[in-house]
Amino acid sequence: MSILLALDQSSLITGYAIFENGNLKDWGKISISASLEVGDRLVEIRNKISELIDKNSIEEVAFEDIQLQNNVGNNVATYKVLAEVFGVITELLHEKGIKYQVVASSSWKSTLKIKGNTRAQQKKNAQEYVLQNYNIKAIQDTCDAICIGTHVIKKVRPVEIVSGGFDWSV
């Protein structure tokens, strides 16, 4: 694995982490204005991720799968927007011919032993994992992206990363 981009995507803040040869090279967030209509936000997300890919010569991408939350208010509307973001990212990667991996949140949390009874506790524990293992204090979205990338480096063999499709085995 040479240059991997890991994403914790959403329609407002997308955390990212870039790993080169298994080492964390860069991390941060992509922020999109909430005042934009959803369609305009999707275009901005696509453009900013495309810029990250081009600027860093990204060869592989890992991003989090979406899931319908039981306990989150307005969860169906949120799920729909996340599905649109998921589709935009998938289409971009397919267009660019970049290999990608869709990672279930339960998979990366299991690999890194991120525990917690609530989503908030798991997010806090992911931040603690990043602080302890990388000495980085960052927002939750960035920490989740770092954790997703770390999971891929630890658990996924490069042959499992697929081009133009999904591998649900991880």
Long-range contacts (C-beta under 8 A, 24 or more apart in sequence): 1-59, 1-60, 1-152, 1-153, 1-158, 2-59, 2-60, 3-56, 3-57, 3-58, 3-59, 3-60, 4-58, 4-59, 4-60, 4-61, 4-62, 4-149, 4-152, 4-153, 5-49, 5-52, 5-53, 5-56, 5-58, 5-60, 5-61, 5-62, 5-149, 6-61, 6-62, 6-63, 6-145, 6-146, 6-148, 6-149, 6-152, 7-49, 7-61, 7-62, 7-63, 7-64, 7-89, 7-145, 7-148, 8-63, 8-64, 8-141, 8-142, 8-144, 8-145, 8-148, 9-45, 9-63, 9-64, 9-82, 9-85, 9-86, 9-89, 10-82, 10-85, 10-141, 11-38, 11-41, 11-42, 11-45, 11-81, 11-82, 11-84, 11-85, 12-41, 13-139, 13-141, 14-45, 14-48, 14-49, 14-141, 14-145, 15-138, 15-139, 15-140, 15-141, 15-142, 15-143, 15-144, 15-145, 15-146, 16-52, 16-142, 16-145, 17-142, 17-145, 17-146, 17-148, 17-149, 18-52, 18-56, 18-58, 18-149, 19-149, 19-153, 22-153, 24-134, 24-146, 24-149, 25-56, 26-56, 27-136, 27-138, 27-142, 27-145, 27-146, 28-142, 29-139, 29-141, 29-142, 38-81, 38-84, 42-84, 42-85, 42-88, 45-85, 45-88, 45-89, 46-88, 46-89, 46-91, 46-92, 49-89, 49-92, 50-92, 50-96, 53-92, 53-96, 53-98, 58-98, 59-98, 59-99, 60-98, 60-99, 60-100, 60-101, 60-158, 60-161, 61-89, 61-93, 61-98, 61-99, 61-100, 61-101, 62-100, 62-101, 62-102, 62-103, 62-148, 62-149, 62-151, 62-152, 62-156, 62-161, 63-89, 63-100, 63-101, 63-102, 63-103, 63-148, 64-102, 64-103, 64-104, 64-105, 64-108, 64-144, 64-148, 65-102, 65-103, 65-104, 65-105, 67-104, 67-105, 69-119, 71-119, 72-119, 94-164, 97-163, 98-163, 99-161, 99-162, 99-163, 100-161, 100-162, 100-163, 101-152, 101-156, 101-160, 101-161, 101-162, 101-167, 101-170, 102-166, 102-167, 102-168, 102-170, 103-148, 103-151, 103-152, 103-170, 104-170, 107-151, 107-155, 107-170, 108-147, 108-148, 108-150, 108-151, 109-147, 111-150, 111-151, 111-154, 111-155, 112-147, 112-150, 112-151, 112-154, 114-147
